[in-house]
Amino acid sequence: MKIFNKKSRYVKAGLTAFIVVAASILFYFGLDYLKELLRIIGAFLRVLSPFFWGLGIAYLLNPIMGFFERKLCIPVVERLYRKHPKMNKGRKLARGIAVFLAVIAMLLVLSALFYLIVPQTYDSIKTIATKGPEYINGIYESISDKLYNHPDMEKAAASLLDKVTTVINGWVSNKLLPGMENTITNITTGVVNAFKTLYNFIIGVVVAIYILSNKENFVAYCKKLMYSLFSKEAAVKTGKVLGFMDRTFMDFLVGNSIDAVIIGLTCYLFCIIFKIPYPLLISVIVGITNFIPFFGPFIGAIPSGLLILLVDPMKCLIFIIFCIVIQQIDATYIKPKIFGGTFGINGFWVIFSIIFFGGLFGFWGMLLGVPMFVVIYEGISILVNRALEKKNLPNDAAEYRDLDYVDPETGEMVRKKPKEENKKEEN
């Protein structure tokens, strides 16, 4: 035993070297089989996708279920079971009714959106396809009438319109018509994907119902697992981080949902008053894209403006002005009232998070980029503040505005001297 103890450091060093070499070999072979590994992971995730749908649906329906449970179901059950010995059964009944009402509310919202978007989109495409040449001729005649007294400008506008028409015709002849050969394949693939999505959604709803009905048990199992894997201190910190993430994402989603409804209804009333074409479709587009901070109103205004432009260019101009005005009102008054201020980060980081996560994850990255960045930003801030506290330095950024340097020996923060004092010293 003594010999083994004396050589234990050599044994540890040998084991460490073996683990490093083995890990290097695995990493090397992993690079060769990276595509195959990613394929296997992708297949595994596709199998579990209905359960991911279920977790997502349960997370979104949880506040709705809680609202129905607190405000409606539990008060009714407490009255019915007030003198009944089996009160727990009454609470289970209240939970079941609340889950049912939450699912019904979700299906009603999805059905309403489907009813609003699909028929309007079909009518819009049909109108554009049948009356497209008429709209283009109308735009041409309108430009000619307005530029009648300016022949040079009229000639330039006509030339530009001819070029646009030539480009469109070339695209139809060279791209669209040859591509029609793959239409059947694309339609088949689209139908298959639609059925897969529907299947995942239905199974996800079933999974979500089970999760919401047994929410407390799932939370208890998660806590049990967390405390088994981490130390007590680490488990407490992990719980706080998860709680902060939950509050951040839920506040963002609920606040943006309220904001989208307000903007969508305002846009619909505006379209009705000014007789803007396709009011329902345009209002839904503007409301949904408004979920994306900063860029959302402009993203929704572009396709909507193009639809209106084909019918009435003047109303398109009015609509664009409305979008600019409502975006300013929303950013200045409505969103601060809903969120109680900003997202906790300045405008630069909002734009950065949308561009960065949008580039990585597309639409969903643009939609959820801000709360994701808020969580990351808060975590980095905590680490930075702890490091400053260990060095006995202040956390407030305002303390560093006029800082010249920190004395390495005394730790004193030396401030920059005003320019007037520097000039006096030089003189």
C-alpha positions in Angstrom: 0.0 0.0 0.0 2.8 2.4 0.8 4.4 1.7 -2.6 1.1 2.4 -4.3 0.6 5.6 -2.3 4.1 6.8 -3.3 3.4 6.1 -6.9 -0.2 7.4 -6.8 0.7 10.7 -8.4 2.3 8.7 -11.3 -0.9 6.6 -11.6 -3.0 9.8 -11.7 -0.8 11.3 -14.3 -1.0 8.2 -16.4 -4.7 8.1 -16.2 -4.9 11.7 -17.1 -2.7 11.2 -20.1 -4.7 8.1 -21.2 -8.0 10.1 -20.9 -6.6 13.0 -23.0 -5.3 10.6 -25.7 -8.5 8.7 -25.8 -10.6 11.9 -26.0 -8.3 13.1 -28.8 -8.8 9.9 -30.7 -12.6 10.0 -30.3 -12.6 13.7 -31.3 -10.5 12.8 -34.5 -12.9 10.0 -35.5 -15.8 12.1 -34.5 -14.8 14.7 -37.1 -14.7 12.0 -39.8 -18.2 10.7 -38.8 -19.6 14.2 -38.0 -22.3 14.1 -40.7 -23.4 10.6 -39.6 -23.5 11.7 -36.0 -25.5 14.8 -36.9 -27.9 12.6 -38.9 -28.4 10.2 -36.0 -29.0 13.2 -33.6 -31.4 14.7 -36.1 -33.4 11.4 -36.4 -33.5 11.1 -32.6 -34.8 14.7 -32.3 -37.4 14.1 -35.0 -38.7 11.1 -33.1 -39.0 13.2 -30.0 -40.4 16.2 -31.8 -44.1 15.6 -30.6 -42.8 15.7 -27.0 -41.0 19.0 -27.7 -44.3 20.3 -29.2 -46.0 19.2 -26.0 -43.6 21.0 -23.8 -43.9 24.2 -25.8 -47.7 24.0 -25.9 -47.8 23.3 -22.2 -45.5 26.3 -21.4 -47.7 28.6 -23.5 -51.0 27.4 -22.1 -49.8 27.3 -18.4 -50.7 31.0 -17.7 -54.0 30.7 -19.5 -54.8 27.5 -17.5 -53.7 29.3 -14.3 -56.0 32.2 -15.1 -59.1 29.9 -15.6 -58.2 27.9 -12.6 -57.8 30.9 -10.2 -60.6 33.1 -11.5 -63.3 30.6 -12.4 -62.8 26.9 -11.7 -61.5 26.9 -8.0 -64.1 29.5 -6.8 -66.9 27.4 -8.3 -65.5 24.1 -6.9 -65.0 25.6 -3.5 -68.7 26.6 -3.4 -69.8 23.2 -4.6 -67.5 21.2 -2.3 -67.5 23.6 0.6 -68.9 21.1 3.0 -67.9 18.0 1.1 -65.2 15.7 2.7 -63.5 15.0 -0.7 -62.2 18.5 -1.4 -59.1 17.2 -3.3 -61.3 15.6 -5.9 -62.9 18.9 -6.4 -59.5 20.6 -7.0 -58.6 17.9 -9.5 -61.9 18.6 -11.3 -61.1 22.3 -11.3 -57.7 21.6 -12.8 -59.2 19.4 -15.5 -61.8 22.0 -16.5 -59.1 24.7 -16.5 -56.9 22.6 -18.8 -59.9 21.9 -21.1 -60.8 25.6 -21.3 -57.1 26.6 -22.1 -56.9 24.0 -24.9 -60.3 25.3 -26.3 -59.1 28.9 -26.1 -55.9 27.9 -28.1 -57.9 26.1 -30.7 -60.3 29.0 -31.1 -57.4 31.4 -31.6 -55.8 29.2 -34.2 -59.1 28.6 -36.0 -59.7 32.3 -36.1 -56.3 33.0 -37.5 -56.7 30.3 -40.1 -60.1 31.7 -41.1 -58.7 35.2 -41.4 -55.5 34.4 -43.2 -56.2 31.5 -45.6 -59.3 32.9 -47.4 -57.9 36.4 -47.5 -54.6 35.1 -48.9 -56.3 33.0 -51.5 -58.5 35.9 -52.6 -55.4 38.2 -52.7 -53.4 35.8 -54.9 -56.5 35.2 -57.1 -57.1 38.9 -57.5 -53.4 39.6 -58.3 -53.3 36.7 -60.8 -56.4 37.8 -62.7 -56.1 41.6 -62.4 -52.3 41.9 -62.4 -52.0 43.3 -65.9 -54.9 45.7 -65.2 -53.2 47.0 -62.1 -49.9 47.5 -64.0 -51.7 49.3 -66.8 -53.5 51.5 -64.2 -50.2 52.4 -62.5 -48.8 53.2 -66.0 -51.7 55.4 -66.9 -51.6 57.1 -63.5 -47.9 57.9 -63.9 -48.5 59.1 -67.5 -51.3 61.5 -66.4 -49.2 62.9 -63.6 -46.1 63.4 -65.7 -48.0 64.6 -68.9 -46.3 68.0 -68.6 -42.9 66.5 -68.0 -42.1 64.4 -71.1 -38.5 63.5 -70.0 -39.7 62.1 -66.6 -42.6 60.4 -68.4 -40.2 58.7 -70.8 -37.9 57.6 -67.9 -40.8 56.2 -65.9 -42.1 54.4 -69.0 -38.7 52.9 -69.7 -38.4 51.8 -66.0 -41.8 50.2 -66.1 -41.0 48.4 -69.4 -37.8 47.0 -67.8 -39.7 45.8 -64.7 -42.3 44.1 -67.0 -39.5 42.5 -69.1 -37.8 41.2 -65.9 -41.1 39.7 -64.7 -41.9 38.1 -68.0 -38.4 36.7 -68.2 -38.7 35.2 -64.7 -42.1 33.6 -65.6 -40.6 32.2 -68.9 -37.2 31.0 -67.6 -37.9 30.2 -64.0 -41.6 29.8 -63.1 -42.7 27.7 -66.1 -39.7 25.3 -66.2 -40.1 24.9 -62.5 -43.7 23.8 -62.8 -42.4 20.3 -63.7 -41.5 19.9 -60.0 -44.9 21.2 -58.8 -46.3 17.8 -58.2 -43.2 16.8 -56.2 -43.3 20.0 -54.2 -47.1 19.6 -53.5 -46.5 16.1 -52.4 -43.7 17.1 -50.1 -45.8 20.0 -48.8 -48.7 17.7 -48.0 -46.5 15.2 -46.3 -44.9 17.9 -44.2 -48.3 19.4 -43.4 -49.5 16.0 -42.1 -46.3 15.5 -40.1 -46.9 19.0 -38.5 -50.5 18.1 -37.8 -49.5 14.8 -36.3 -46.8 16.5 -34.1 -49.4 19.1 -33.1 -52.1 16.6 -32.1 -49.7 14.4 -30.1 -48.2 17.6 -28.6 -51.6 18.7 -27.4 -52.1 15.3 -25.7 -48.7 15.5 -24.1 -49.4 19.1 -23.0 -52.7 18.1 -21.4 -51.0 15.4 -19.4 -48.2 17.8 -18.3 -50.6 20.6 -17.3 -52.9 18.1 -15.4 -49.9 16.9 -13.4 -47.9 20.1 -13.4 -46.9 19.9 -9.7 -45.6 16.4 -10.0 -43.5 17.2 -13.0 -42.0 20.2 -11.2 -41.3 18.0 -8.2 -39.5 15.4 -10.3 -37.4 18.1 -12.0 -36.4 19.5 -8.6 -35.5 16.1 -7.4 -33.3 15.4 -10.4 -31.7 18.8 -10.1 -30.8 18.3 -6.4 -29.5 14.8 -7.2 -27.1 16.1 -9.9 -25.8 19.3 -8.3 -24.8 20.4 -4.9 -27.3 22.2 -2.7 -25.8 25.6 -3.5 -25.6 24.9 -7.2 -29.2 23.6 -7.2 -30.5 26.8 -5.6 -28.6 28.9 -8.1 -29.8 26.8 -11.0 -33.4 27.2 -9.7 -33.0 31.0 -9.6 -31.6 31.1 -13.1 -34.5 28.9 -14.4 -37.0 31.1 -12.6 -35.5 34.3 -14.1 -35.5 32.7 -17.6 -39.2 31.7 -17.1 -40.2 35.2 -16.0 -38.3 36.9 -18.8 -39.7 34.7 -21.6 -43.3 34.7 -20.2 -43.3 38.5 -19.7 -42.0 39.0 -23.2 -44.6 36.6 -24.8 -47.6 37.9 -22.8 -46.6 41.5 -23.2 -46.0 41.1 -27.0 -49.3 39.3 -27.4 -51.2 42.2 -25.8 -49.2 44.6 -27.9 -49.9 42.6 -31.1 -53.6 42.6 -30.4 -53.7 46.3 -29.9 -51.7 47.1 -33.0 -53.7 44.6 -35.1 -57.0 46.1 -34.0 -55.8 49.6 -34.6 -54.6 48.7 -38.1 -57.9 47.0 -38.8 -59.9 50.1 -37.8 -57.5 52.3 -39.8 -58.0 50.1 -42.9 -61.8 50.2 -42.5 -61.9 54.0 -42.0 -59.7 54.7 -45.0 -61.1 51.8 -47.1 -57.7 50.1 -47.5 -58.0 46.8 -49.4 -57.6 43.4 -47.7 -58.1 44.9 -44.2 -58.2 41.5 -42.3 -55.2 40.0 -44.0 -53.1 43.2 -43.6 -54.1 43.6 -39.9 -53.2 40.0 -39.1 -49.8 40.4 -40.9 -49.0 43.6 -39.1 -50.1 42.2 -35.7 -48.1 39.0 -36.0 -44.9 40.6 -37.3 -45.2 43.2 -34.4 -44.0 40.4 -32.2 -40.5 41.1 -33.5 -39.2 44.2 -31.7 -38.0 47.2 -33.7 -38.0 45.5 -37.2 -41.5 43.9 -36.9 -43.7 46.8 -38.0 -41.5 47.4 -41.1 -41.4 43.6 -41.9 -45.2 43.6 -41.8 -45.5 46.9 -43.8 -43.5 45.6 -46.8 -45.8 42.7 -48.0 -48.9 44.6 -47.0 -47.8 47.7 -48.8 -47.1 45.7 -52.0 -50.6 44.3 -51.9 -52.1 47.7 -51.5 -49.9 49.2 -54.2 -51.3 46.9 -56.8 -54.8 48.2 -56.1 -54.3 51.9 -55.2 -50.8 53.5 -55.0 -52.2 56.5 -53.1 -53.7 54.3 -50.4 -50.3 52.5 -50.2 -48.6 55.8 -49.4 -51.2 56.5 -46.7 -50.7 53.0 -45.3 -46.9 53.4 -45.1 -47.3 56.7 -43.3 -49.7 55.0 -40.9 -47.1 52.2 -40.2 -44.4 54.7 -39.5 -46.6 56.7 -37.1 -48.0 53.6 -35.3 -44.5 52.3 -34.9 -43.4 55.5 -33.2 -46.4 55.5 -30.9 -46.0 51.8 -30.1 -42.3 52.2 -29.3 -42.8 55.4 -27.3 -46.0 54.9 -25.4 -47.7 51.4 -25.8 -44.7 49.0 -25.2 -43.3 51.0 -22.2 -46.8 50.9 -20.6 -47.1 47.1 -21.2 -43.6 46.2 -20.2 -43.2 48.8 -17.5 -40.2 50.3 -19.2 -37.6 48.7 -21.6 -36.4 45.1 -21.9 -33.6 46.0 -19.5 -31.1 46.5 -22.3 -30.6 49.5 -24.5 -31.7 49.8 -28.1 -28.3 48.8 -29.6 -28.5 45.4 -27.9 -32.1 44.9 -29.0 -31.0 45.4 -32.6 -27.9 43.2 -32.1 -29.9 40.4 -30.6 -32.5 40.4 -33.4 -29.9 40.4 -36.1 -27.6 37.8 -34.4 -30.3 35.3 -33.4 -32.3 35.9 -36.5 -29.2 35.0 -38.6 -28.7 31.8 -36.6 -32.3 30.6 -36.2 -34.4 32.5 -38.8 -37.8 33.8 -37.8 -37.8 32.1 -34.4 -34.5 33.7 -33.6 -35.9 37.2 -34.5 -39.0 36.4 -32.4 -37.2 35.2 -29.3 -33.8 36.8 -29.7 -34.5 39.6 -27.3 -35.5 37.5 -24.2 -32.6 35.1 -25.0 -30.1 38.0 -25.1 -31.6 39.4 -21.9 -30.9 36.1 -20.1 -27.4 36.0 -21.4 -26.8 39.6 -20.6 -28.0 39.2 -17.1 -25.8 36.2 -16.5 -22.7 38.0 -17.8 -23.6 41.0 -15.6 -23.7 38.8 -12.5 -20.3 37.3 -13.3 -18.8 40.7 -14.0 -20.2 42.2 -10.8 -18.9 39.3 -8.7 -15.5 39.7 -10.2 -15.5 43.4 -9.4 -16.7 42.7 -5.8 -13.8 40.4 -5.3 -11.5 43.2 -6.3 -13.3 45.7 -4.1 -14.4 47.8 -7.1 -17.9 49.3 -7.6 -20.6 47.7 -9.7 -22.2 50.9 -10.9 -21.1 51.8 -14.5 -21.5 55.5 -13.7 -18.4 55.2 -11.4 -16.2 54.4 -14.4 -17.3 57.4 -16.6 -14.5 59.8 -15.6 -12.1 57.0 -14.5 -8.5 57.4 -15.6 -7.1 54.3 -14.0 -7.1 52.2 -10.8 -4.0 52.3 -8.7 -2.7 48.7 -8.6 -1.1 49.1 -5.2 -3.7 51.1 -3.2 -6.8 50.1 -5.3 -7.8 53.7 -5.4 -9.8 54.9 -8.4 -8.0 57.9 -10.0 -10.3 60.3 -11.8 -9.5 62.2 -15.0 -8.8 65.8 -14.4 -10.9 68.4 -16.2 -9.3 70.0 -19.3 -9.1 73.4 -17.6 -6.9 72.0 -14.8 -4.7 70.2 -17.3 -4.1 73.5 -19.2 -3.2 75.3 -15.9 -0.7 72.6 -15.0 0.9 72.8 -18.5 1.2 76.6 -18.2 
